Amino acid sequence: MGVDASDAVSDADFYRSGPVLEGMTRQALMTADAVPLAEAARRMGVSDARLRQRIAAGSLMAVHRPHGRGWLIPAFQLTEAGEVPHLGRVLQATGRPVSAQAMDRFFRTPREDLEGVSPREWLIAGGDPAIIESILSGL
């Protein structure tokens, strides 16, 4: 269900619509759970500069800090011990830019074709990353 673009709608009504409110809520939750770049680098055992290189290369997702400078790393990419296994290669499988919010939703949503677990859980458990790459390349 989306917003009907055929009818004129006020800005206020647009921003009160279900799809817009849902997207804004998801964005806010993802940002609230995100990890500052320096903390992510520490957890991953690399430098801040290396993470900035990976962000530029598309092998790590990041969002800008609200009301400030710098990056936040969405938490779906991290484990307590570092990063989700095979993350970099899997993120690049789309072959095109995809929003951090869309990837957050994809990585956290259980899928029947992954035995009922999310892509994040699949990779952490040692599942074949080629399956995730195949799914992402088809999106």
C-alpha positions in Angstrom: 0.0 0.0 0.0 1.4 3.4 -1.0 0.5 7.0 -1.2 -2.0 7.7 -4.0 -0.1 10.3 -6.1 -3.1 11.0 -8.5 -4.9 13.1 -5.9 -3.6 16.5 -4.7 -2.7 16.2 -1.1 -1.4 18.8 1.3 2.1 18.6 2.7 0.6 18.0 6.1 -1.5 15.1 5.0 1.4 13.6 3.0 3.6 13.6 6.1 0.8 12.1 8.2 0.2 9.2 5.7 0.9 5.7 6.9 3.7 4.9 4.5 5.6 8.1 5.2 5.2 7.7 9.0 6.4 4.1 8.8 9.5 5.1 6.8 10.3 7.9 9.1 9.9 5.6 12.1 12.2 2.9 10.6 14.8 5.5 9.8 14.7 6.9 13.3 15.0 3.4 14.9 17.9 2.5 12.6 19.7 5.7 13.4 19.1 5.3 17.1 20.6 1.8 17.1 23.5 2.8 14.8 27.1 2.8 16.1 29.5 5.7 15.8 32.2 5.2 13.3 35.0 5.1 15.9 33.2 2.5 18.0 32.5 0.4 14.9 36.2 0.6 13.9 37.2 -0.5 17.4 34.8 -3.5 17.4 36.0 -4.5 13.9 39.7 -4.1 14.7 40.4 -1.5 12.0 41.0 2.2 11.7 38.4 4.9 11.2 40.1 5.6 7.8 39.6 2.0 6.7 35.9 2.2 7.5 35.6 5.4 5.5 37.3 3.6 2.6 34.8 0.8 2.8 31.9 3.2 3.0 33.1 4.9 -0.2 33.6 1.5 -1.9 30.1 0.3 -0.9 31.2 -2.6 1.2 29.9 -1.0 4.4 26.7 1.0 4.9 26.7 4.3 6.8 24.4 7.1 7.6 25.2 10.7 8.5 24.9 11.6 12.2 21.9 13.7 12.8 22.7 17.4 13.6 26.4 16.7 13.4 29.4 15.6 11.3 30.5 12.1 10.9 29.1 8.7 10.2 27.0 6.1 12.1 27.2 2.5 11.1 23.8 0.8 11.1 23.8 -2.0 13.7 22.6 -4.8 11.4 26.2 -5.0 10.0 27.8 -5.6 13.4 28.1 -8.4 16.0 29.5 -8.1 19.5 32.8 -9.5 18.2 33.0 -7.4 15.0 31.2 -7.5 11.7 28.7 -9.9 10.2 30.7 -12.5 8.2 31.0 -11.8 4.5 29.3 -8.5 4.9 31.4 -6.5 2.4 31.0 -8.9 -0.5 27.3 -9.4 0.2 26.5 -5.7 0.3 28.2 -5.2 -3.1 26.0 -7.9 -4.7 23.2 -5.5 -5.6 25.4 -3.8 -8.1 23.6 -0.5 -7.5 23.0 1.9 -4.7 20.5 0.8 -2.1 19.5 2.8 1.0 20.8 1.8 4.4 17.2 1.7 5.6 16.3 -0.9 2.8 19.4 -3.0 3.7 18.6 -2.8 7.4 15.1 -4.2 6.7 16.4 -6.8 4.3 19.1 -8.1 6.7 16.7 -8.2 9.7 13.7 -9.8 8.0 13.3 -13.6 8.3 12.9 -15.4 4.9 11.4 -18.7 4.0 14.2 -19.3 1.5 16.7 -19.1 4.4 15.1 -21.7 6.6 13.0 -19.0 8.3 16.0 -16.9 9.5 17.1 -13.4 8.5 20.0 -12.9 6.2 21.9 -11.4 9.1 21.3 -14.6 11.2 22.1 -16.8 8.2 25.5 -15.2 7.8 26.3 -15.2 11.5 25.4 -18.9 11.7 27.9 -19.7 8.9 25.3 -20.0 6.0 26.5 -19.8 2.4 26.9 -16.1 1.5 26.4 -16.9 -2.2 22.7 -17.4 -1.4 22.4 -13.9 0.1 24.3 -12.5 -2.9 22.0 -14.2 -5.3 18.9 -12.8 -3.5 20.3 -9.3 -3.4 21.4 -9.4 -7.1 17.8 -10.2 -8.0 16.3 -7.2 -6.1 
